[in-house]
Amino acid sequence: MSGWDLFAMSIGSVLLWAVLLTVAVLLIRNLGHTSQRPHTVGSPPPEQVLADRFAHGEIDEEEYRNRLAVLRTDGSRLTER
């Protein structure tokens, strides 16, 4: 093995580890952000979640209507309690 072969193998090894670490970091970051997405495929829409909470008695009718109005607008309008 000559000096150039050792040099090329060292550089290749460093590049391989750099690529593997980059892929691992990106994968971990991507998996960590999935729970923060507002609405993903397979999860019920926010209106359905609100309706379910109302049906189970977790919120009353006034709170249901207020929150539904906020969901249906751009969200900048705040309602008073």
Stockholm file with secondary structure:
# STOCKHOLM 1.0

chainA/1-81         MSGWDLFAMSIGSVLLWAVLLTVAVLLIRNLGHTSQRPHTVGSPPPEQVLADRFAHGEIDEEEYRNRLAVLRTDGSRLTER
#=GR chainA/1-81 SS CCHHHHHHHHHHHHHHHHHHHHHHHHHHHHHHHGGGCSCCTTSCCHHHHHHHHHHTTSSCHHHHHHHHHHHHSCSCCCCCC
#=GC SS_cons        CCHHHHHHHHHHHHHHHHHHHHHHHHHHHHHHHGGGCSCCTTSCCHHHHHHHHHHTTSSCHHHHHHHHHHHHSCSCCCCCC
//
